[in-house]
């Protein structure tokens, strides 16, 4: 695990089941149907069968204090949307196949909620930073914008590192703590 992801995880991921995380951030779930000719072709060539999309944003709150400007850069997740299959089917499925497809959908869900957990941890770590003080309004604005841009870059970097660590969920078992879970693979017979 790389140092940045380890640092985010050291801030502790917010507690809760996958469903509780989704409810906490008011994530919108968008499902789609997967119909393939065979089990082997369900996600052939697809880098990741789900996605989590965030409106990661920041706002600047500052005010004059004793001839200087003091304030904070506050980060939030905004709208969160998780895309994942609501059904997975292929020709000739039997009961065991349906159980494996259902397990795969749950694994994809867990991986995508992991993205939400990472985003929350980054947001919380960034919001824990000390207030910003600058000699004037313009210096404060420039410094706050730089912090905002750096925070956004950190968020994107942490998301990429999570996917690299888990190979987009195919190696979810390699993730630490609550991020660990079943791999997003289906074993075809």
Secondary structure, DSSP 4 states (H G I P E B T S, - for coil): --HHHHHHHHT-PPPS-HHHHHHHTTPEEEEEEEEESSGGGSSTT-S-S-EEEE--EEEEEEEEETTEEEEEEEEE---EEEEEEEEEEETT--HHHHHHHHHHHHHHHHHHHHHHHHHHHHHHHHHTSPPEEESSHHHHHHHHHHHHHHHHHHHHHHHHHHHHHHTTTTTGGGS-GGG----S-----
